Amino acid sequence: MTFTTRPEIKGTFGVCTSTHWIASAVGMKLLEQGGSAFDAAAAMGFVLHVVEPHLNGPLGDMPALIRLAGDAAPTVVCGQGVAPAGATIEHYRAEGLDLIPGSGLLATVVPGAFDAWMLMLRDHGRLSLREILESAIYYARHGHPVLPRVAGTIAGLAEFFRDEWPTSYETWMPGGAAPVAGALFRNPALADTWERLLAEAEGAGGREAQIEAARRCFREGFIAETIDSWMREACVMDAAGGRRKGVLTGQDMATWEACYEPPLDVDYEGWTVWKCGVWTQGPTLLQSLRILEGSGIGAMDTTSAAFVHQVVEAMKLSFADREAYYGDPLHSDIPVASLLSRAYAEGRRDLIGATGSQAQRPGRVEGYEAWADAAVARAAAPQAAGPGVGAGEPTMAHLTERRGDTVHIDVIDQWGNAVSATPSGGWLQSSPVVPGLGMPLNSRAQMFWLDEGLPTSLAPGRRPRTTLSPSMAQEPDGTRHAFGTPGGDQQDQWQLILLLRLVHGGLNLQEAIDGPLFHTGHFQSSFYPRATRPGHLMLEPAFGEAVISDLRARGHDVEVAEPWTVGRLTAASRGPDGMLKAAATPRMMQAYAAGR
């Protein structure tokens, strides 16, 4: 029996897994109260806003895959807000920008997470809005043990908050001092916001009416009004080193709603795998599976140099296509069918050689060659000047350019309903707190380009091509999986490795997560200042020196990570017999799965 860092959780009543143990415990509490997976996931999401404010917030983004027990396929919940009406390339260029900064007010799009949770709860939840929000309110009001990384992030920005973002100073440094790791930390302004929202919503009548009232309150009521009023005057320092006003208005919030969409899918070795659309990076995983099909990957040891090489080279090709072709399909004609076709993948597979590629190689799709050429040119352009570019990874273009991360939630309930959600944005380090609300805006607009004619060109009403990427899959025997991870551009890289280990390695969920992981920074980053690291390969030392030396000999620019630092996966499954399973990464020393 293989040793794992913790057991694979098993049961029949319900499983919850997430990137913080408190959220997972709260999810189980909601299931015990008779809630569905949708209730549990939403409650977990609001708690994660409180306990992981450096990774997500209420004014951030949230794509999810949800699957009702009787449905043949999941449905996408799109909680990715769009660029404001004033977010034009002309305006941003007039502000002296060539790239959208990774922080500050011009980096924001319409907040999407709240409405997405409400849409899901209205249609599929069972519990009241107060039951969903009460745990988040409790931890915001009475405190939670602050994570070391939260405390460290705040401490590192203490002087900047004091001098430039006083609303953040007030929220994150009450009494003028950064919190001590492990001490109780409170956000009373956030608790007040949710209490006021509940007070207004609970006068609306029954459960669904209350949720609809909460949606209106958020996008048209006091929350939107507070944001609109503040944004009219606020002019704050951003990652490009200048003080700039934003363009988000209350009208932008009032005219946007979360929605449902069908997912994209491919079949692979008898499995079906579902991802969100090309407004996310999710289809890179589907493209990678198509490329790996027929490559002999199934016969390779999943910890071998041959496996790592084959997978990373396939991912380089898929992510090159992401940079060239992905974007909001409501605003651009994206050649999705071509990109996911076996014929296209066959040509891509032929490009994988014995040595690691140093080139950016998007495919040539007929009629879209200009997009491919533009992607190659962007990757070859000089990287953004200044202190923000160190070893090709976004570091410190400015104090605020401390790029946040993400959280992830997987839940399956006793009836077989399932949720895989990846909330993010609204990071404490990337945007100042909106006064009186206890929450900062998001910075997702940094994923747009300030060049015309691209599927990722900044344009009003367009969704940014987000990195957020929940997953679902089904085995040939009917076993259903929900999985995902934080990690920006790494999300679909780590998820691909997890899936291949489940399909080919015969591993259980915890074994597949515990196994050594890797990723590449070869392609164009989604985050300011949009760097590339040609040939880069980061992997954990648990692969062993022989594998590491072999990969270097194959021409990869190998970076050996610290032990247990790559990948933040969680996963859950339900077998045809009703057996539920769940697992969580040990790598952050905070993620946990729970179930019974």
C-alpha positions in Angstrom: 0.0 0.0 0.0 1.4 3.4 -1.0 2.0 5.9 1.8 0.0 9.1 1.5 0.2 12.2 3.6 -3.4 11.7 4.7 -6.2 9.3 4.0 -8.4 9.4 1.0 -11.7 10.4 2.6 -14.6 7.9 2.0 -18.3 7.9 2.9 -21.8 8.0 1.5 -23.3 11.1 3.1 -21.2 13.9 1.6 -17.7 15.2 1.0 -16.2 18.7 1.0 -12.7 19.6 0.0 -11.1 23.0 -0.3 -7.9 25.0 0.2 -8.7 25.8 3.9 -9.8 23.5 6.7 -12.4 26.0 8.1 -14.2 26.2 4.8 -14.3 22.4 4.4 -15.7 22.1 7.9 -18.3 24.7 7.2 -19.3 22.9 4.0 -19.9 19.7 6.1 -22.0 21.8 8.5 -24.2 22.9 5.7 -24.6 19.3 4.4 -25.5 18.2 8.0 -28.2 20.9 8.1 -29.8 19.3 5.1 -28.2 21.5 2.5 -27.2 20.4 -1.0 -23.7 20.5 -2.6 -24.7 24.0 -3.9 -25.5 25.3 -0.4 -22.3 23.9 1.0 -20.1 25.2 -1.8 -21.6 28.7 -1.6 -21.1 28.8 2.2 -17.5 27.6 1.7 -16.9 30.3 -0.9 -18.0 33.1 1.4 -15.9 31.7 4.3 -12.9 31.6 2.0 -13.3 35.3 1.3 -12.7 35.8 5.0 -10.0 33.3 5.8 -8.0 33.6 2.6 -8.3 37.3 1.6 -5.0 37.3 -0.2 -6.4 34.7 -2.6 -10.0 35.7 -3.2 -12.8 38.2 -2.2 -16.5 39.0 -2.7 -15.7 41.4 -5.5 -13.7 38.8 -7.4 -14.6 36.2 -10.0 -16.0 32.6 -9.8 -16.4 30.1 -12.6 -17.9 26.8 -11.6 -19.0 23.5 -13.0 -22.1 22.1 -11.4 -23.7 18.7 -12.0 -27.1 17.7 -10.8 -27.5 14.1 -9.7 -29.6 13.2 -12.7 -27.8 15.1 -15.4 -25.8 13.5 -18.1 -23.3 16.4 -18.1 -22.4 19.4 -16.0 -23.3 23.0 -16.5 -21.0 26.0 -16.4 -21.9 28.9 -14.0 -20.2 32.0 -15.4 -19.2 34.4 -12.6 -16.6 36.2 -14.7 -17.5 39.8 -14.9 -16.9 41.9 -18.0 -14.8 45.0 -18.8 -16.6 48.3 -17.8 -18.1 50.5 -20.4 -15.3 53.0 -20.0 -12.6 50.3 -20.4 -11.4 51.2 -23.9 -7.9 50.7 -25.4 -7.9 54.4 -26.2 -8.5 55.4 -22.6 -5.9 53.1 -21.2 -3.3 54.2 -23.8 -4.1 57.8 -22.9 -3.2 56.9 -19.3 0.3 56.2 -20.5 -0.1 52.4 -20.4 1.2 49.7 -22.8 0.1 46.9 -20.4 -2.8 46.9 -17.9 -1.3 47.0 -14.5 -1.6 44.0 -12.2 -3.0 46.2 -9.4 -5.0 49.4 -8.9 -8.4 50.6 -10.1 -7.9 50.3 -13.9 -7.3 46.6 -13.4 -10.8 45.9 -12.3 -13.7 44.4 -14.2 -17.3 44.0 -13.0 -17.4 41.9 -9.8 -18.8 38.5 -10.7 -18.5 36.0 -7.8 -21.4 37.1 -5.7 -24.0 37.0 -8.4 -22.8 33.6 -9.6 -23.2 32.1 -6.1 -26.7 33.6 -5.9 -27.7 32.3 -9.2 -26.6 28.8 -8.3 -28.3 29.0 -4.9 -31.6 30.4 -6.3 -32.0 27.5 -8.7 -30.4 24.6 -6.8 -30.0 25.4 -3.1 -32.2 24.3 -0.3 -31.2 26.5 2.7 -31.9 30.1 3.5 -29.5 33.0 2.5 -28.8 33.6 6.2 -27.7 30.0 6.7 -25.4 30.4 3.8 -23.8 33.6 5.0 -23.8 33.1 8.8 -20.4 31.3 9.0 -18.7 34.0 7.0 -20.3 36.7 9.1 -19.2 34.9 12.3 -15.5 34.6 11.2 -15.4 38.2 10.0 -17.0 39.5 13.2 -15.4 37.3 15.8 -12.1 36.4 14.1 -10.3 33.5 12.6 -6.6 32.4 13.1 -4.9 34.3 10.4 -2.7 32.3 8.0 1.1 33.0 8.0 0.9 34.0 4.4 -1.8 36.5 5.0 0.1 38.1 7.9 3.3 38.2 5.8 1.6 39.8 2.8 0.1 42.5 5.0 3.3 43.1 6.8 5.2 43.5 3.6 2.8 46.2 2.4 2.4 48.0 5.7 4.1 51.2 4.7 2.5 51.2 1.3 -1.0 50.8 2.8 -0.3 53.6 5.2 1.0 56.0 2.6 -1.1 55.1 -0.5 -4.1 52.9 0.3 -5.4 54.1 3.7 -8.6 52.1 3.4 -6.6 48.9 3.2 -4.4 50.2 6.1 -7.6 50.5 8.2 -8.9 47.1 7.3 -5.8 44.9 7.3 -3.8 46.7 10.0 -6.3 47.7 12.7 -4.5 49.6 15.4 -1.7 50.3 13.0 0.0 46.9 13.2 0.1 43.9 10.8 -1.6 40.8 12.3 0.5 38.1 13.9 0.4 34.7 12.2 -2.1 32.5 14.1 -3.7 35.3 16.0 -7.4 36.0 15.6 -8.1 38.5 12.8 -11.4 40.3 12.2 -13.0 42.2 9.4 -16.0 43.9 11.0 -16.8 46.1 8.0 -17.3 42.9 5.9 -19.5 41.4 8.6 -21.6 44.7 8.6 -21.9 44.6 4.8 -23.4 41.1 4.9 -25.6 41.8 7.8 -27.0 44.9 6.0 -27.5 42.9 2.8 -29.4 40.2 4.8 -31.5 42.8 6.6 -32.6 44.2 3.2 -33.1 40.8 1.5 -35.0 39.2 4.3 -37.9 41.6 3.9 -38.5 40.4 0.4 -40.5 37.2 1.2 -39.6 33.6 0.6 -36.2 32.0 0.0 -36.0 32.7 -3.8 -37.3 36.2 -3.4 -34.7 36.9 -0.7 -31.9 35.7 -3.0 -33.2 37.9 -5.9 -33.4 40.8 -3.5 -29.8 40.2 -2.4 -28.7 40.2 -6.1 -30.4 43.5 -6.6 -28.9 44.9 -3.4 -25.4 43.9 -4.6 -25.5 45.2 -8.1 -28.0 48.1 -7.8 -28.3 48.8 -4.1 -26.0 50.0 -1.4 -23.0 47.9 -2.4 -23.0 49.1 -6.0 -23.8 52.7 -4.9 -20.8 52.7 -2.4 -18.5 51.4 -5.1 -19.8 53.9 -7.7 -19.4 56.8 -5.3 -15.9 55.9 -4.3 -14.7 55.2 -7.8 -15.8 58.7 -9.0 -13.1 60.2 -6.8 -10.5 57.5 -5.9 -7.1 57.9 -7.6 -4.6 55.3 -6.3 -1.2 54.0 -7.0 -1.0 50.9 -9.2 1.6 48.4 -10.3 2.8 50.6 -13.2 3.9 53.1 -10.6 1.3 55.8 -11.2 -1.8 57.1 -9.5 -4.8 56.5 -11.7 -8.6 56.6 -11.5 -10.6 53.6 -12.5 -13.6 53.4 -14.9 -16.0 50.9 -13.1 -19.4 52.4 -12.4 -22.5 51.4 -10.7 -24.2 51.2 -14.1 -21.6 48.6 -15.1 -22.6 46.5 -12.1 -26.4 47.0 -12.7 -26.3 45.8 -16.3 -24.3 42.5 -15.7 -25.6 39.2 -14.4 -24.1 35.7 -14.0 -25.3 33.1 -16.4 -25.3 29.4 -17.3 -23.5 28.0 -20.3 -22.8 24.5 -21.7 -19.3 23.2 -21.1 -16.8 22.0 -23.6 -15.7 18.3 -23.5 -13.5 15.6 -25.0 -13.4 11.9 -24.7 -10.1 10.3 -23.6 -9.4 6.6 -23.0 -13.2 6.0 -22.3 -13.4 9.0 -19.9 -15.3 12.2 -20.6 -13.7 15.4 -19.4 -15.5 18.8 -19.1 -14.2 22.3 -18.9 -15.5 25.8 -19.0 -15.3 27.7 -22.4 -12.5 29.5 -24.1 -13.1 32.6 -22.0 -11.0 30.5 -19.5 -7.8 28.6 -20.1 -9.7 25.3 -19.4 -9.7 24.0 -22.9 -5.9 23.8 -22.8 -6.4 20.7 -20.7 -8.7 19.2 -23.4 -6.3 20.1 -26.1 -3.5 18.5 -24.2 -5.4 15.3 -23.9 -6.1 15.3 -27.6 -2.3 15.8 -28.3 -1.3 13.1 -25.8 -3.8 10.6 -27.2 -1.9 8.0 -29.2 1.5 9.2 -27.9 2.2 6.2 -25.8 1.7 8.2 -22.6 -0.4 5.4 -21.0 2.6 3.1 -20.9 4.9 5.6 -19.2 5.7 5.7 -15.5 4.0 8.9 -14.3 7.1 9.9 -12.4 9.5 9.3 -15.2 11.5 11.8 -17.3 9.8 10.5 -20.5 6.3 11.2 -19.0 7.3 14.7 -17.8 8.9 15.5 -21.2 5.9 14.3 -23.2 3.4 16.2 -21.0 5.2 19.4 -20.7 5.8 19.6 -24.5 2.1 19.0 -25.1 1.2 21.7 -22.7 3.5 24.2 -24.4 1.6 23.6 -27.6 -1.8 23.9 -25.9 -0.9 27.1 -24.1 0.5 28.6 -27.3 -2.9 28.1 -28.8 -4.5 29.7 -25.6 -2.5 32.8 -26.2 -3.3 33.0 -29.9 -7.0 31.9 -30.0 -8.8 32.0 -26.7 -11.1 34.8 -25.6 -14.7 35.7 -25.1 -16.7 33.8 -27.7 -19.5 36.3 -27.4 -17.2 38.9 -28.9 -14.9 36.9 -31.2 -15.4 34.0 -33.5 -13.1 31.4 -31.8 -12.3 28.3 -33.8 -13.1 25.9 -30.9 -14.2 22.9 -33.0 -10.9 23.0 -34.9 -8.8 23.4 -31.8 -10.4 20.4 -30.1 -10.4 18.2 -33.2 -8.3 15.0 -33.4 -7.1 16.0 -36.9 -5.7 19.3 -35.5 -4.2 17.5 -32.5 -2.4 15.0 -34.7 -0.5 17.8 -36.4 0.4 19.3 -33.1 1.6 16.0 -31.7 4.0 15.6 -34.6 5.8 18.8 -33.4 6.9 17.1 -30.1 10.6 16.1 -30.5 13.2 14.5 -28.3 14.3 17.8 -26.8 12.5 20.6 -25.0 11.2 23.3 -27.3 12.3 26.9 -26.8 9.8 28.3 -29.3 6.3 29.7 -29.0 4.4 27.5 -31.5 0.6 28.3 -31.9 -1.1 26.2 -34.5 -2.1 27.5 -37.9 -5.9 27.5 -38.1 -7.2 28.6 -41.6 -8.5 32.1 -41.5 -7.0 32.9 -38.1 -3.3 33.1 -39.1 -3.1 36.8 -38.0 -3.9 35.8 -34.4 -1.1 33.2 -34.4 1.4 35.6 -35.9 0.4 38.3 -33.3 0.9 35.8 -30.4 4.4 34.9 -31.6 5.3 38.5 -32.0 4.1 39.4 -28.5 6.1 36.6 -26.9 9.2 37.7 -28.8 8.8 41.4 -27.8 11.1 42.8 -25.1 9.7 42.1 -21.7 8.2 45.0 -19.7 11.0 47.2 -18.4 11.7 47.9 -14.7 12.1 45.9 -11.5 9.0 43.8 -12.2 10.7 41.3 -14.4 13.0 38.9 -12.6 13.6 35.5 -14.1 10.5 36.0 -16.2 8.1 35.6 -13.3 6.0 38.6 -12.1 7.7 39.8 -8.9 7.7 43.5 -8.0 7.0 46.0 -10.7 5.7 47.9 -7.8 4.9 47.0 -4.2 1.3 46.3 -5.2 2.5 43.8 -7.8 2.4 40.9 -5.3 0.2 38.7 -7.4 -2.5 37.0 -5.6 -3.6 33.4 -6.1 -6.8 31.5 -5.9 -8.9 29.0 -3.9 -10.8 25.9 -5.0 -13.8 24.0 -3.7 -15.2 20.5 -4.6 -18.4 19.2 -3.0 -20.6 16.1 -3.6 -23.7 15.6 -1.5 -25.7 12.5 -0.5 -27.9 12.8 -3.6 -25.0 13.0 -6.0 -25.1 16.7 -6.8 -21.6 18.0 -7.4 -19.8 21.4 -7.5 -16.3 22.3 -8.7 -15.7 26.0 -8.2 -12.5 28.2 -8.5 -13.1 31.6 -6.8 -10.4 34.2 -7.1 -9.8 37.9 -7.5 -10.4 40.7 -5.0 -7.0 40.1 -3.5 -6.0 42.3 -0.5 -2.6 43.1 -2.1 -3.9 44.1 -5.5 -6.6 46.7 -4.9 -7.5 49.0 -2.1 -10.5 48.2 0.2 -13.7 50.0 -0.8 -14.4 52.2 2.2 -17.2 50.9 4.3 -17.5 47.5 2.6 -14.4 45.7 3.9 -13.6 44.2 0.5 -11.3 45.2 -2.4 -12.0 45.1 -6.1 -10.6 42.5 -8.5 -7.7 42.9 -10.9 -8.7 40.5 -13.7 -8.5 43.1 -16.5 -4.7 42.6 -16.5 -5.4 39.6 -18.8 -6.5 41.9 -21.6 -4.1 43.3 -24.2 -4.0 46.9 -25.2 -3.7 46.0 -28.9 -6.6 46.0 -31.4 -8.0 43.0 -33.3 -7.3 40.2 -30.8 -9.7 37.9 -29.0 -8.2 39.2 -25.8 -8.2 42.9 -26.8 -9.6 45.2 -24.1 -13.2 46.1 -25.0 -16.3 47.1 -23.0 -18.5 44.2 -22.2 -15.9 41.6 -23.0 -14.9 38.9 -20.5 -11.1 38.7 -19.8 -9.6 35.3 -20.7 -9.3 34.1 -17.1 -6.9 31.5 -15.7 -9.7 30.1 -13.5 -10.5 26.6 -14.4 -12.6 24.1 -12.5 -12.9 20.5 -13.9 -15.3 17.5 -14.0 -14.8 14.1 -15.5 -16.5 10.7 -15.8 -14.9 7.3 -15.9 -16.1 4.5 -18.2 -17.8 2.8 -15.2 -19.8 6.0 -14.4 -17.7 7.3 -11.6 -18.0 11.1 -11.5 -15.1 13.4 -10.5 -14.9 17.1 -9.5 -11.4 18.6 -9.1 -9.3 21.7 -9.5 -6.6 23.9 -8.0 -5.4 27.4 -7.4 -2.3 28.4 -9.3 -2.9 30.9 -12.2 -1.3 29.6 -15.4 -0.4 26.4 -13.6 -4.0 25.3 -12.9 -4.6 23.2 -16.0 -1.0 21.9 -15.9 -1.4 20.4 -12.5 -4.9 19.2 -13.2 -3.7 17.4 -16.4 -1.1 15.6 -14.4 -3.7 14.6 -11.8 -6.1 13.3 -14.4 -3.4 11.3 -16.3 -2.4 9.6 -13.0 -6.0 8.7 -12.4 -6.6 7.4 -15.9 -3.2 5.6 -16.5 -1.6 5.2 -13.1 -4.3 3.4 -11.2 -3.9 5.8 -8.2 -6.5 6.9 -5.8 -7.3 10.6 -5.4 -4.8 11.2 -2.5 -2.0 9.2 -4.2 -2.5 11.1 -7.4 -2.4 14.5 -5.5 0.6 13.5 -3.3 2.8 12.4 -6.3 5.5 14.9 -7.4 4.3 17.7 -9.7 5.8 20.0 -12.3 4.8 22.9 -14.6 6.3 25.2 -17.2 6.5 29.0 -17.4 7.5 28.7 -21.1 4.5 30.5 -22.6 3.2 34.0 -22.2 2.0 34.7 -18.6 -1.5 35.8 -18.1 -0.4 38.2 -15.4 1.3 41.6 -15.5 4.0 42.1 -16.8 3.1 39.1 -19.1 6.6 37.5 -19.1 7.8 34.3 -20.8 10.5 31.8 -19.7 11.3 29.8 -22.9 12.1 26.2 -22.1 11.4 26.6 -18.4 10.5 23.5 -16.3 9.9 23.6 -12.6 9.6 20.3 -10.7 9.7 19.0 -7.2 12.9 17.2 -6.0 10.8 14.1 -5.2 11.2 13.1 -8.9 14.8 12.2 -8.0 18.2 13.2 -9.3 18.2 10.7 -12.2 14.9 12.1 -13.6 16.1 15.7 -13.1 19.4 15.1 -14.9 17.6 13.3 -17.7 15.3 16.3 -18.2 18.3 18.7 -18.3 19.9 16.5 -20.9 16.7 16.8 -23.0 17.3 20.6 -23.1 14.8 21.7 -20.5 15.7 24.7 -18.4 15.1 22.9 -15.1 14.3 24.7 -11.9 14.1 22.4 -8.9 11.5 23.7 -6.4 11.6 23.3 -2.7 10.0 20.0 -1.5 6.3 19.9 -1.4 5.7 23.4 -3.0 4.3 22.6 -6.5 0.5 22.2 -6.9 -2.5 22.8 -4.7 -5.0 20.3 -6.0 -8.3 19.1 -4.4 -10.6 16.4 -5.8 -13.8 14.5 -5.0 -15.6 11.6 -6.7 -18.8 9.5 -6.6 -18.9 5.9 -7.7 -21.9 4.1 -9.3 -22.4 2.4 -5.9 -22.8 5.8 -4.2 -19.4 5.7 -2.5 -18.0 9.2 -2.1 -14.3 10.0 -2.0 -12.3 13.2 -1.5 -8.7 14.3 -1.1 -6.7 17.6 -0.6 -3.1 18.6 -1.1 -0.7 18.7 1.8 1.3 21.3 0.1 -0.1 24.5 1.6 -0.5 22.9 5.1 -4.1 24.3 5.1 -6.1 22.4 2.5 -8.4 19.7 3.8 -11.0 17.2 2.7 -13.9 16.2 5.0 -16.6 13.7 4.7 -18.6 10.8 6.1 
